[in-house]
Amino acid sequence: MSAPECNRTMEQARRDFALGRLSGAMLLRVPMTAGHWNVRLVGAKGDAGMLLEVKNLAPQVFASLDQAVQALEQIGFAFTQLKVQ
């Protein structure tokens, strides 16, 4: 059985990060776009979900990889490299 979907707004993601409820994140290319990205958050208990827009609760779309990374830093993640597999 797969882990439950647990989407979060930026405010919820910051709160959950501060409480140790987030263990990581992935940057996903938006299908059929040339350079837009979504952020998928991974919970400490195996749950995962998209970072959502507050206005419409749709997955937030970032126009560049830099913007997506800045969102992760605003949540609280800190890193010095991006590794591609």
Residue pairs with C-beta under 8 A, 6 or more apart in sequence:
3 43
3 45
3 46
3 47
3 48
4 47
5 47
5 48
5 49
6 41
6 43
6 47
6 48
6 49
7 49
7 50
7 51
7 52
7 57
7 59
8 16
8 41
8 49
8 50
8 51
8 52
9 51
9 52
9 53
9 54
9 57
10 51
10 54
10 60
10 71
10 74
10 75
11 54
13 22
13 41
13 51
13 75
14 74
14 75
14 76
16 22
16 41
16 43
17 75
17 76
17 77
18 76
20 44
21 43
21 44
21 45
22 41
22 42
22 43
22 44
22 75
23 42
23 43
23 44
24 41
24 42
25 39
25 40
25 41
25 42
25 72
25 75
25 77
26 39
26 40
26 42
27 37
27 38
27 39
27 40
27 65
27 68
27 69
27 72
27 82
28 37
28 38
28 39
28 40
29 36
29 37
29 38
30 36
30 37
30 38
30 61
35 63
35 64
35 65
36 61
36 62
36 63
37 61
37 62
37 64
37 65
37 67
37 68
38 50
38 51
38 59
38 60
38 61
38 62
38 68
39 50
39 51
39 60
39 62
39 68
39 71
39 72
40 48
40 49
40 50
40 51
41 48
41 49
41 50
41 51
41 75
42 48
43 49
50 59
50 60
51 59
51 60
51 71
51 75
52 58
52 59
52 60
53 59
53 60
60 71
62 68
62 71
69 82
72 79
